[in-house]
Amino acid sequence: MRNDAEMLVARDPFAIEGLIVSLTIQEWDPLFGAFADKSSGSLEGLDEAV
């Protein structure tokens, strides 16, 4: 999935023109809400304090 995101950004007109100063791609695992059906369902890696 990360490769998909990187390829999408690479084709973005702003990226092509060199107008993106910095970029962070952060994986997101929606545990609840509208995209919960796309979730891994895993709480692994979450901080114990949460």
PDB file of N, CA, C and O in Angstrom:
ATOM      1  N   MET A   1       0.806  -1.199   0.000  1.00  0.00           N
ATOM      2  CA  MET A   1       0.000   0.000   0.000  1.00  0.00           C
ATOM      3  C   MET A   1       0.852   1.266   0.000  1.00  0.00           C
ATOM      4  O   MET A   1       0.485   2.266  -0.617  1.00  0.00           O
ATOM      5  N   ARG A   2       1.978   1.220   0.687  1.00  0.00           N
ATOM      6  CA  ARG A   2       2.839   2.399   0.717  1.00  0.00           C
ATOM      7  C   ARG A   2       3.310   2.730  -0.699  1.00  0.00           C
ATOM      8  O   ARG A   2       3.357   3.898  -1.085  1.00  0.00           O
ATOM      9  N   ASN A   3       3.655   1.701  -1.467  1.00  0.00           N
ATOM     10  CA  ASN A   3       4.088   1.932  -2.846  1.00  0.00           C
ATOM     11  C   ASN A   3       2.993   2.595  -3.665  1.00  0.00           C
ATOM     12  O   ASN A   3       3.275   3.446  -4.509  1.00  0.00           O
ATOM     13  N   ASP A   4       1.736   2.206  -3.420  1.00  0.00           N
ATOM     14  CA  ASP A   4       0.610   2.830  -4.119  1.00  0.00           C
ATOM     15  C   ASP A   4       0.537   4.316  -3.795  1.00  0.00           C
ATOM     16  O   ASP A   4       0.328   5.146  -4.680  1.00  0.00           O
ATOM     17  N   ALA A   5       0.712   4.640  -2.525  1.00  0.00           N
ATOM     18  CA  ALA A   5       0.670   6.048  -2.104  1.00  0.00           C
ATOM     19  C   ALA A   5       1.822   6.831  -2.724  1.00  0.00           C
ATOM     20  O   ALA A   5       1.637   7.957  -3.185  1.00  0.00           O
ATOM     21  N   GLU A   6       3.009   6.235  -2.734  1.00  0.00           N
ATOM     22  CA  GLU A   6       4.167   6.914  -3.314  1.00  0.00           C
ATOM     23  C   GLU A   6       3.984   7.152  -4.812  1.00  0.00           C
ATOM     24  O   GLU A   6       4.349   8.211  -5.323  1.00  0.00           O
ATOM     25  N   MET A   7       3.417   6.165  -5.517  1.00  0.00           N
ATOM     26  CA  MET A   7       3.181   6.325  -6.954  1.00  0.00           C
ATOM     27  C   MET A   7       2.123   7.396  -7.214  1.00  0.00           C
ATOM     28  O   MET A   7       2.238   8.165  -8.168  1.00  0.00           O
ATOM     29  N   LEU A   8       1.098   7.446  -6.369  1.00  0.00           N
ATOM     30  CA  LEU A   8       0.061   8.461  -6.510  1.00  0.00           C
ATOM     31  C   LEU A   8       0.645   9.860  -6.339  1.00  0.00           C
ATOM     32  O   LEU A   8       0.334  10.767  -7.111  1.00  0.00           O
ATOM     33  N   VAL A   9       1.485  10.027  -5.332  1.00  0.00           N
ATOM     34  CA  VAL A   9       2.125  11.321  -5.092  1.00  0.00           C
ATOM     35  C   VAL A   9       3.049  11.682  -6.256  1.00  0.00           C
ATOM     36  O   VAL A   9       3.095  12.837  -6.680  1.00  0.00           O
ATOM     37  N   ALA A  10       3.777  10.706  -6.764  1.00  0.00           N
ATOM     38  CA  ALA A  10       4.725  10.969  -7.864  1.00  0.00           C
ATOM     39  C   ALA A  10       4.014  11.495  -9.108  1.00  0.00           C
ATOM     40  O   ALA A  10       4.608  12.234  -9.893  1.00  0.00           O
ATOM     41  N   ARG A  11       2.756  11.123  -9.293  1.00  0.00           N
ATOM     42  CA  ARG A  11       1.989  11.582 -10.455  1.00  0.00           C
ATOM     43  C   ARG A  11       1.225  12.882 -10.199  1.00  0.00           C
ATOM     44  O   ARG A  11       0.622  13.443 -11.115  1.00  0.00           O
ATOM     45  N   ASP A  12       1.252  13.353  -8.964  1.00  0.00           N
ATOM     46  CA  ASP A  12       0.553  14.585  -8.610  1.00  0.00           C
ATOM     47  C   ASP A  12       1.202  15.774  -9.323  1.00  0.00           C
ATOM     48  O   ASP A  12       2.427  15.896  -9.320  1.00  0.00           O
ATOM     49  N   PRO A  13       0.403  16.649  -9.931  1.00  0.00           N
ATOM     50  CA  PRO A  13       0.966  17.808 -10.643  1.00  0.00           C
ATOM     51  C   PRO A  13       1.872  18.686  -9.776  1.00  0.00           C
ATOM     52  O   PRO A  13       2.864  19.219 -10.272  1.00  0.00           O
ATOM     53  N   PHE A  14       1.553  18.840  -8.516  1.00  0.00           N
ATOM     54  CA  PHE A  14       2.399  19.648  -7.631  1.00  0.00           C
ATOM     55  C   PHE A  14       3.753  18.974  -7.416  1.00  0.00           C
ATOM     56  O   PHE A  14       4.779  19.652  -7.351  1.00  0.00           O
ATOM     57  N   ALA A  15       3.763  17.639  -7.306  1.00  0.00           N
ATOM     58  CA  ALA A  15       5.026  16.911  -7.149  1.00  0.00           C
ATOM     59  C   ALA A  15       5.839  16.988  -8.432  1.00  0.00           C
ATOM     60  O   ALA A  15       7.055  17.177  -8.387  1.00  0.00           O
ATOM     61  N   ILE A  16       5.187  16.845  -9.555  1.00  0.00           N
ATOM     62  CA  ILE A  16       5.873  16.898 -10.849  1.00  0.00           C
ATOM     63  C   ILE A  16       6.564  18.240 -11.038  1.00  0.00           C
ATOM     64  O   ILE A  16       7.666  18.299 -11.584  1.00  0.00           O
ATOM     65  N   GLU A  17       5.930  19.310 -10.593  1.00  0.00           N
ATOM     66  CA  GLU A  17       6.496  20.656 -10.731  1.00  0.00           C
ATOM     67  C   GLU A  17       7.464  21.017  -9.599  1.00  0.00           C
ATOM     68  O   GLU A  17       8.002  22.124  -9.573  1.00  0.00           O
ATOM     69  N   GLY A  18       7.685  20.088  -8.669  1.00  0.00           N
ATOM     70  CA  GLY A  18       8.618  20.332  -7.567  1.00  0.00           C
ATOM     71  C   GLY A  18       8.080  21.292  -6.522  1.00  0.00           C
ATOM     72  O   GLY A  18       8.855  21.976  -5.855  1.00  0.00           O
ATOM     73  N   LEU A  19       6.767  21.353  -6.370  1.00  0.00           N
ATOM     74  CA  LEU A  19       6.154  22.311  -5.455  1.00  0.00           C
ATOM     75  C   LEU A  19       5.857  21.743  -4.066  1.00  0.00           C
ATOM     76  O   LEU A  19       5.376  22.464  -3.192  1.00  0.00           O
ATOM     77  N   ILE A  20       6.137  20.470  -3.861  1.00  0.00           N
ATOM     78  CA  ILE A  20       5.935  19.869  -2.546  1.00  0.00           C
ATOM     79  C   ILE A  20       7.250  19.968  -1.784  1.00  0.00           C
ATOM     80  O   ILE A  20       8.247  19.359  -2.172  1.00  0.00           O
ATOM     81  N   VAL A  21       7.248  20.733  -0.705  1.00  0.00           N
ATOM     82  CA  VAL A  21       8.459  20.977   0.074  1.00  0.00           C
ATOM     83  C   VAL A  21       8.799  19.768   0.937  1.00  0.00           C
ATOM     84  O   VAL A  21       9.959  19.363   1.008  1.00  0.00           O
ATOM     85  N   SER A  22       7.806  19.199   1.584  1.00  0.00           N
ATOM     86  CA  SER A  22       8.021  18.009   2.394  1.00  0.00           C
ATOM     87  C   SER A  22       6.760  17.157   2.362  1.00  0.00           C
ATOM     88  O   SER A  22       5.663  17.646   2.090  1.00  0.00           O
ATOM     89  N   LEU A  23       6.942  15.890   2.642  1.00  0.00           N
ATOM     90  CA  LEU A  23       5.818  14.960   2.564  1.00  0.00           C
ATOM     91  C   LEU A  23       6.049  13.837   3.555  1.00  0.00           C
ATOM     92  O   LEU A  23       7.154  13.302   3.645  1.00  0.00           O
ATOM     93  N   THR A  24       5.024  13.480   4.292  1.00  0.00           N
ATOM     94  CA  THR A  24       5.072  12.338   5.192  1.00  0.00           C
ATOM     95  C   THR A  24       3.911  11.425   4.841  1.00  0.00           C
ATOM     96  O   THR A  24       2.760  11.857   4.794  1.00  0.00           O
ATOM     97  N   ILE A  25       4.217  10.180   4.599  1.00  0.00           N
ATOM     98  CA  ILE A  25       3.172   9.192   4.352  1.00  0.00           C
ATOM     99  C   ILE A  25       3.031   8.385   5.632  1.00  0.00           C
ATOM    100  O   ILE A  25       3.977   7.728   6.066  1.00  0.00           O
ATOM    101  N   GLN A  26       1.861   8.434   6.228  1.00  0.00           N
ATOM    102  CA  GLN A  26       1.600   7.768   7.498  1.00  0.00           C
ATOM    103  C   GLN A  26       0.536   6.701   7.282  1.00  0.00           C
ATOM    104  O   GLN A  26      -0.555   6.993   6.794  1.00  0.00           O
ATOM    105  N   GLU A  27       0.856   5.466   7.647  1.00  0.00           N
ATOM    106  CA  GLU A  27      -0.130   4.395   7.546  1.00  0.00           C
ATOM    107  C   GLU A  27      -1.231   4.639   8.567  1.00  0.00           C
ATOM    108  O   GLU A  27      -0.970   5.081   9.686  1.00  0.00           O
ATOM    109  N   TRP A  28      -2.443   4.350   8.176  1.00  0.00           N
ATOM    110  CA  TRP A  28      -3.596   4.588   9.032  1.00  0.00           C
ATOM    111  C   TRP A  28      -4.428   3.323   9.057  1.00  0.00           C
ATOM    112  O   TRP A  28      -4.736   2.767   8.003  1.00  0.00           O
ATOM    113  N   ASP A  29      -4.794   2.865  10.226  1.00  0.00           N
ATOM    114  CA  ASP A  29      -5.619   1.673  10.385  1.00  0.00           C
ATOM    115  C   ASP A  29      -6.897   2.076  11.110  1.00  0.00           C
ATOM    116  O   ASP A  29      -6.903   2.171  12.338  1.00  0.00           O
ATOM    117  N   PRO A  30      -7.977   2.314  10.372  1.00  0.00           N
ATOM    118  CA  PRO A  30      -9.225   2.782  10.987  1.00  0.00           C
ATOM    119  C   PRO A  30      -9.904   1.676  11.783  1.00  0.00           C
ATOM    120  O   PRO A  30     -10.498   0.770  11.199  1.00  0.00           O
ATOM    121  N   LEU A  31      -9.824   1.738  13.102  1.00  0.00           N
ATOM    122  CA  LEU A  31     -10.411   0.699  13.942  1.00  0.00           C
ATOM    123  C   LEU A  31     -11.913   0.854  14.106  1.00  0.00           C
ATOM    124  O   LEU A  31     -12.599  -0.105  14.458  1.00  0.00           O
ATOM    125  N   PHE A  32     -12.431   2.048  13.856  1.00  0.00           N
ATOM    126  CA  PHE A  32     -13.874   2.274  13.974  1.00  0.00           C
ATOM    127  C   PHE A  32     -14.263   3.406  13.032  1.00  0.00           C
ATOM    128  O   PHE A  32     -13.398   4.082  12.477  1.00  0.00           O
ATOM    129  N   GLY A  33     -15.525   3.604  12.859  1.00  0.00           N
ATOM    130  CA  GLY A  33     -16.008   4.679  11.995  1.00  0.00           C
ATOM    131  C   GLY A  33     -16.331   4.196  10.592  1.00  0.00           C
ATOM    132  O   GLY A  33     -16.502   3.001  10.352  1.00  0.00           O
ATOM    133  N   ALA A  34     -16.411   5.134   9.682  1.00  0.00           N
ATOM    134  CA  ALA A  34     -16.865   4.864   8.320  1.00  0.00           C
ATOM    135  C   ALA A  34     -15.976   3.881   7.563  1.00  0.00           C
ATOM    136  O   ALA A  34     -16.456   3.185   6.669  1.00  0.00           O
ATOM    137  N   PHE A  35     -14.687   3.812   7.905  1.00  0.00           N
ATOM    138  CA  PHE A  35     -13.761   2.931   7.188  1.00  0.00           C
ATOM    139  C   PHE A  35     -13.358   1.707   8.009  1.00  0.00           C
ATOM    140  O   PHE A  35     -12.375   1.042   7.681  1.00  0.00           O
ATOM    141  N   ALA A  36     -14.098   1.406   9.061  1.00  0.00           N
ATOM    142  CA  ALA A  36     -13.764   0.283   9.937  1.00  0.00           C
ATOM    143  C   ALA A  36     -13.722  -1.043   9.199  1.00  0.00           C
ATOM    144  O   ALA A  36     -12.990  -1.946   9.603  1.00  0.00           O
ATOM    145  N   ASP A  37     -14.491  -1.180   8.127  1.00  0.00           N
ATOM    146  CA  ASP A  37     -14.474  -2.431   7.369  1.00  0.00           C
ATOM    147  C   ASP A  37     -13.140  -2.647   6.654  1.00  0.00           C
ATOM    148  O   ASP A  37     -12.873  -3.748   6.172  1.00  0.00           O
ATOM    149  N   LYS A  38     -12.308  -1.622   6.579  1.00  0.00           N
ATOM    150  CA  LYS A  38     -10.976  -1.712   5.963  1.00  0.00           C
ATOM    151  C   LYS A  38      -9.895  -1.976   7.014  1.00  0.00           C
ATOM    152  O   LYS A  38      -8.719  -2.095   6.671  1.00  0.00           O
ATOM    153  N   SER A  39     -10.278  -2.068   8.277  1.00  0.00           N
ATOM    154  CA  SER A  39      -9.340  -2.196   9.381  1.00  0.00           C
ATOM    155  C   SER A  39      -8.725  -3.584   9.472  1.00  0.00           C
ATOM    156  O   SER A  39      -9.323  -4.575   9.054  1.00  0.00           O
ATOM    157  N   SER A  40      -7.513  -3.635  10.029  1.00  0.00           N
ATOM    158  CA  SER A  40      -6.879  -4.922  10.320  1.00  0.00           C
ATOM    159  C   SER A  40      -7.529  -5.543  11.555  1.00  0.00           C
ATOM    160  O   SER A  40      -7.451  -6.753  11.766  1.00  0.00           O
ATOM    161  N   GLY A  41      -8.170  -4.701  12.367  1.00  0.00           N
ATOM    162  CA  GLY A  41      -8.793  -5.176  13.594  1.00  0.00           C
ATOM    163  C   GLY A  41      -7.797  -5.415  14.711  1.00  0.00           C
ATOM    164  O   GLY A  41      -8.169  -5.899  15.780  1.00  0.00           O
ATOM    165  N   SER A  42      -6.549  -5.085  14.481  1.00  0.00           N
ATOM    166  CA  SER A  42      -5.490  -5.332  15.455  1.00  0.00           C
ATOM    167  C   SER A  42      -5.189  -4.074  16.256  1.00  0.00           C
ATOM    168  O   SER A  42      -5.141  -2.969  15.716  1.00  0.00           O
ATOM    169  N   LEU A  43      -4.990  -4.266  17.551  1.00  0.00           N
ATOM    170  CA  LEU A  43      -4.573  -3.159  18.404  1.00  0.00           C
ATOM    171  C   LEU A  43      -3.070  -3.208  18.635  1.00  0.00           C
ATOM    172  O   LEU A  43      -2.544  -2.410  19.411  1.00  0.00           O
ATOM    173  N   GLU A  44      -2.367  -4.127  17.976  1.00  0.00           N
ATOM    174  CA  GLU A  44      -0.925  -4.270  18.129  1.00  0.00           C
ATOM    175  C   GLU A  44      -0.223  -2.965  17.766  1.00  0.00           C
ATOM    176  O   GLU A  44      -0.549  -2.337  16.759  1.00  0.00           O
ATOM    177  N   GLY A  45       0.717  -2.572  18.571  1.00  0.00           N
ATOM    178  CA  GLY A  45       1.479  -1.367  18.309  1.00  0.00           C
ATOM    179  C   GLY A  45       0.896  -0.121  18.934  1.00  0.00           C
ATOM    180  O   GLY A  45       1.539   0.929  18.926  1.00  0.00           O
ATOM    181  N   LEU A  46      -0.308  -0.208  19.477  1.00  0.00           N
ATOM    182  CA  LEU A  46      -0.887   0.954  20.150  1.00  0.00           C
ATOM    183  C   LEU A  46      -0.280   1.091  21.537  1.00  0.00           C
ATOM    184  O   LEU A  46       0.023   0.102  22.205  1.00  0.00           O
ATOM    185  N   ASP A  47      -0.112   2.320  21.947  1.00  0.00           N
ATOM    186  CA  ASP A  47       0.441   2.612  23.274  1.00  0.00           C
ATOM    187  C   ASP A  47      -0.509   2.088  24.348  1.00  0.00           C
ATOM    188  O   ASP A  47      -1.726   2.223  24.223  1.00  0.00           O
ATOM    189  N   GLU A  48       0.039   1.497  25.388  1.00  0.00           N
ATOM    190  CA  GLU A  48      -0.760   0.958  26.500  1.00  0.00           C
ATOM    191  C   GLU A  48      -1.617   2.030  27.169  1.00  0.00           C
ATOM    192  O   GLU A  48      -2.672   1.711  27.717  1.00  0.00           O
ATOM    193  N   ALA A  49      -1.189   3.295  27.137  1.00  0.00           N
ATOM    194  CA  ALA A  49      -1.894   4.384  27.824  1.00  0.00           C
ATOM    195  C   ALA A  49      -3.185   4.762  27.143  1.00  0.00           C
ATOM    196  O   ALA A  49      -4.015   5.452  27.735  1.00  0.00           O
ATOM    197  N   VAL A  50      -3.376   4.323  25.908  1.00  0.00           N
ATOM    198  CA  VAL A  50      -4.562   4.733  25.147  1.00  0.00           C
ATOM    199  C   VAL A  50      -5.793   4.081  25.678  1.00  0.00           C
ATOM    200  O   VAL A  50      -6.886   4.310  25.159  1.00  0.00           O
TER     201      VAL A  50
END
